[in-house]
């Protein structure tokens, strides 16, 4: 099962449009995860129209219209793995312990907020993944998103995709 993980799209405040490579990846994926900070409902509408299945949450920059349509935490069982999605996990220091305590029933936690790609495991085995942002790289060298395969209770072929700089 092909997965796409993204977050912090911030359209139209940080970019006028989503990058074409991300839009192609949305259409190629069997399941798309979005960990919040959409900013506008048009972007959510676009993802809903293009994704075969969307597992998504709202973020701290999402107003009432998005909060009405999206939960704070989403969960899905796919490819034998239990996924949780949330926007914020707090500071990097202590993240693994906090997330392991908050999501004891998950195998993989997809999160956002920092715009910094992240891939770690807690002592208990919870995989923490932040795909970065495809539109607002902040202090990162590239805007990014993730793809992976989920099958037989394993996550494989995890790839961080670097997007070309906008001109």
Helices and strands as residue ranges (DSSP letters): E 2-6, H 20-28, E 31-34, H 41-50, E 54-56, H 64-69, E 73-78, E 81-86, H 95-102, E 108-111, E 118-121, E 127-130, E 143-151, E 154-163
